[in-house]
């Protein structure tokens, strides 16, 4: 094994090889180096794009201490009725699509 060389010697050797190479070899080497640099840049930039979750807004209802259990149960029943109506509407939409597609 030859002894390790310094970076300056390696760069001098590289330029000596490039100087004595044909034009096609230089263009090929530059394209290879350029494509490698582009791939490395893409690997470094890609993890930083679209990684943060979108901001979500949460609305909270503030209830007073005078709220009774009956009020809570009434609100829960109303919310459940809204959810059931939404599910039923979605179910009807899917049934209409099913009829249109002949399933």
BAVEX-242413 format. One line per field, with one value per residue: residue in one letter; residue number from 1; y, z, x of N, C-alpha, C in turn. Coordinates in steps of 0.001 Angstrom, whole numbers, plus 500000, padded with zeros to 6 digits. Layout:
BAVEX-242413
residuo: [A, ...] $
num: [NUM, ...] $
n.Y: [Y, ...] $
n.Z: [Z, ...] $
n.X: [X, ...] $
ca.Y: [Y, ...] $
ca.Z: [Z, ...] $
ca.X: [X, ...] $
c.Y: [Y, ...] $
c.Z: [Z, ...] $
c.X: [X, ...] $
//
This chain:
BAVEX-242413
residuo: [X, X, X, X, X, X, X, X, X, X, X, X, X, X, X, X, X, X, X, X, X, X, X, X, X, X, X, X, X, X, X, X, X, X, X, X, X, X, X, X, X, X, X, X, X, X, X, X, X, X, X, X, X, X, X, X, X, X, X, X, X, X, X, X, X, X, X, X, X, X, X, X, X, X, X, X, X, X, X, X, X, X, X, X, X, X, X, X, X, X, X, X, X, X, X, X, X, X, X, X, X, X, X] $
num: [1, 2, 3, 4, 5, 6, 7, 8, 9, 10, 11, 12, 13, 14, 15, 16, 17, 18, 19, 20, 21, 22, 23, 24, 25, 26, 27, 28, 29, 30, 31, 32, 33, 34, 35, 36, 37, 38, 39, 40, 41, 42, 43, 44, 45, 46, 47, 48, 49, 50, 51, 52, 53, 54, 55, 56, 57, 58, 59, 60, 61, 62, 63, 64, 65, 66, 67, 68, 69, 70, 71, 72, 73, 74, 75, 76, 77, 78, 79, 80, 81, 82, 83, 84, 85, 86, 87, 88, 89, 90, 91, 92, 93, 94, 95, 96, 97, 98, 99, 100, 101, 102, 103] $
n.Y: [498818, 502210, 505106, 507262, 510154, 513749, 516073, 518130, 516956, 514959, 516489, 517755, 515504, 514746, 516932, 516682, 514270, 515000, 516993, 515543, 514020, 513127, 515282, 514227, 512473, 514244, 515698, 513620, 512931, 515319, 515409, 513111, 513841, 516106, 514986, 513348, 515267, 516613, 514575, 514186, 516710, 516681, 514596, 515861, 518053, 517090, 515819, 518050, 519126, 519491, 518170, 518992, 518809, 520035, 523074, 522915, 523928, 524119, 524240, 525105, 524567, 526520, 525746, 526625, 526374, 525823, 523942, 521146, 517526, 516659, 518568, 517949, 515328, 515846, 517462, 515587, 513693, 515231, 515760, 513137, 512499, 514242, 513137, 510597, 511331, 512409, 510141, 508580, 510150, 509995, 507270, 507048, 508514, 506848, 504638, 505672, 506138, 503521, 502464, 503925, 502936, 500368, 498250] $
n.Z: [500000, 499154, 500855, 502664, 500998, 500898, 500876, 499050, 497294, 496229, 494873, 493014, 491538, 490518, 488809, 487036, 485765, 484563, 482817, 480951, 479736, 477331, 475733, 475868, 478025, 480115, 480081, 480684, 483263, 484649, 484410, 485883, 488435, 488860, 488830, 491072, 493100, 492887, 493675, 496339, 497414, 497088, 498869, 501235, 501322, 501003, 503421, 504829, 503693, 503704, 506197, 508647, 510622, 509594, 510884, 513361, 514334, 517323, 518707, 521736, 523985, 526609, 529700, 532382, 536022, 536902, 535375, 534883, 535336, 533784, 531757, 530529, 529615, 527840, 525927, 525004, 523869, 521829, 520279, 519559, 518001, 515856, 514828, 514075, 512117, 510202, 509524, 508429, 506231, 504728, 504232, 502588, 500397, 499476, 498791, 496656, 494823, 494499, 493233, 490830, 489730, 489324, 491123] $
n.X: [500836, 500533, 501783, 499493, 498254, 498341, 495530, 496057, 497879, 496261, 494360, 496011, 496825, 494341, 493714, 495832, 495207, 492791, 493697, 495134, 493248, 490715, 488287, 485685, 485870, 486294, 483908, 482117, 483050, 482517, 479721, 479080, 480007, 478405, 475791, 475962, 476332, 473877, 472091, 472916, 472296, 469506, 468851, 469512, 467791, 465179, 464044, 463219, 461008, 457566, 457186, 456299, 453396, 450173, 448782, 446298, 443082, 441423, 438339, 436873, 434280, 433156, 431954, 429851, 429982, 427436, 426220, 424198, 423823, 421728, 421680, 424094, 423621, 421518, 422831, 424695, 422979, 421865, 424170, 424815, 422599, 423019, 425398, 424454, 422587, 424285, 425808, 423784, 423038, 425413, 425401, 423147, 424058, 426129, 424600, 423116, 425182, 425957, 423697, 423791, 426118, 425396, 425671] $
ca.Y: [500000, 503458, 505932, 508207, 511439, 514911, 516529, 518916, 516028, 514290, 517453, 517908, 514304, 514795, 517885, 516129, 513280, 515727, 517707, 514604, 513228, 513698, 516176, 513405, 511957, 515360, 515968, 512503, 513055, 516451, 515009, 512168, 514608, 516959, 514182, 512932, 516429, 516861, 513548, 514480, 517890, 516254, 513856, 516789, 518997, 516397, 515622, 519298, 519594, 518898, 517249, 519510, 518637, 521321, 523650, 522585, 524837, 523379, 525113, 524528, 525222, 526775, 525537, 527157, 525372, 525546, 522963, 519939, 516263, 516601, 519371, 517198, 514212, 516417, 517850, 514371, 513097, 516077, 515507, 511793, 512565, 514867, 512154, 509562, 511911, 512521, 508788, 508148, 510889, 509392, 505949, 507244, 508925, 505665, 503795, 506278, 505847, 502091, 502263, 504483, 502069, 499070, 497220] $
ca.Z: [500000, 499183, 502023, 502385, 500467, 501421, 499980, 497955, 496314, 495549, 493940, 491904, 490713, 489795, 487705, 486043, 484986, 483750, 481766, 479933, 479256, 476177, 476053, 476231, 479374, 481054, 480152, 481427, 484676, 485210, 484548, 487000, 489675, 488998, 489213, 492463, 493950, 492879, 494503, 497745, 497799, 497233, 500119, 502360, 501310, 501013, 504736, 505415, 502934, 504065, 507319, 509801, 510473, 509434, 512101, 513564, 515236, 518189, 519383, 523002, 524604, 528024, 530456, 533742, 537101, 537199, 534402, 535581, 534620, 532783, 530625, 529858, 528889, 526735, 524903, 524415, 523015, 520638, 519470, 518993, 516942, 514704, 514242, 513417, 510898, 509243, 509047, 507581, 504972, 503993, 503802, 501442, 499265, 498953, 498152, 495357, 493946, 494225, 492213, 489571, 489176, 489060, 491993] $
ca.X: [500000, 501295, 501447, 498396, 498702, 497626, 494465, 496630, 498458, 495148, 493768, 496966, 496726, 493067, 493817, 496759, 494457, 491814, 494431, 495606, 492118, 490027, 487156, 484536, 486082, 486102, 482456, 481515, 483407, 481774, 478313, 478996, 480156, 477219, 474629, 476166, 476062, 472429, 471449, 473222, 471504, 468110, 468728, 469601, 466670, 463886, 463422, 462745, 459848, 456271, 457303, 455565, 451947, 449490, 448212, 444894, 442380, 440521, 437393, 436468, 433127, 433368, 430729, 429890, 429849, 426025, 425727, 423741, 423966, 420660, 422152, 425151, 422993, 420752, 423809, 425246, 421943, 421776, 425362, 424704, 421596, 423679, 426321, 423656, 422015, 425388, 426111, 422667, 423144, 426518, 424961, 422261, 424890, 426801, 423594, 422821, 426327, 425890, 422654, 424260, 427151, 424779, 426255] $
c.Y: [501255, 504267, 506909, 509557, 512561, 515301, 517344, 518017, 515319, 515220, 517675, 516706, 514320, 515746, 517411, 515108, 513987, 516438, 516783, 513716, 513911, 514531, 515374, 512851, 513048, 515663, 514869, 512585, 514199, 516115, 514032, 512904, 515467, 516150, 513691, 514076, 516720, 515849, 513818, 515682, 517508, 515461, 514775, 517695, 518292, 516207, 516891, 519824, 518799, 517897, 517718, 519285, 519998, 521796, 523303, 523551, 524005, 524384, 524396, 525313, 525352, 526643, 526061, 526061, 525027, 524521, 521655, 518700, 516139, 517412, 518609, 516074, 514715, 516826, 516622, 513712, 513906, 515831, 514128, 511769, 513204, 513899, 511070, 510078, 512040, 511154, 508288, 508854, 510314, 508030, 506060, 507680, 507722, 504722, 504348, 506006, 504384, 501798, 502771, 503574, 500658, 497951, 496484] $
c.Z: [500000, 500417, 501674, 501915, 501044, 500448, 498805, 496874, 495543, 494528, 492751, 490970, 489887, 488604, 486637, 485169, 484065, 482594, 480624, 479402, 478058, 476642, 476514, 477648, 480422, 481207, 480932, 482915, 485336, 485388, 485708, 488338, 489917, 489433, 490656, 493427, 494014, 493757, 495981, 498233, 497989, 498515, 501333, 502459, 501517, 502408, 505346, 504726, 503361, 505209, 508531, 509592, 510325, 510765, 512190, 514589, 516024, 518914, 520628, 523536, 526099, 528741, 531872, 534778, 537400, 536233, 535123, 534724, 533527, 531541, 529820, 529027, 527696, 525592, 524216, 523484, 521719, 519709, 518819, 517864, 515684, 514019, 513488, 512117, 509818, 508655, 508098, 506223, 504117, 503440, 502577, 500210, 498642, 498269, 496782, 494364, 493544, 493146, 490868, 488904, 488909, 489904, 492745] $
c.X: [500887, 500905, 500326, 498958, 497857, 496517, 495011, 497202, 497356, 494506, 494695, 496912, 495445, 493168, 494797, 496060, 493468, 492510, 494836, 494494, 491486, 488834, 485946, 484665, 485877, 484621, 481755, 481798, 482635, 480301, 478131, 479084, 478919, 476005, 474752, 475870, 474571, 471712, 471705, 472418, 470042, 467900, 468786, 468383, 465334, 463289, 462845, 461494, 458624, 456381, 456518, 454069, 451270, 448896, 446730, 444305, 441374, 439649, 436881, 435285, 433398, 432024, 430909, 429711, 428392, 425422, 425404, 423975, 422910, 421049, 423204, 424552, 422190, 421688, 424410, 424241, 421803, 422962, 425310, 423687, 422194, 424636, 425557, 423053, 423089, 425733, 425020, 422711, 424278, 426121, 424049, 423054, 425591, 425814, 423215, 423956, 426314, 424843, 423108, 425282, 426623, 425357, 425170] $
//
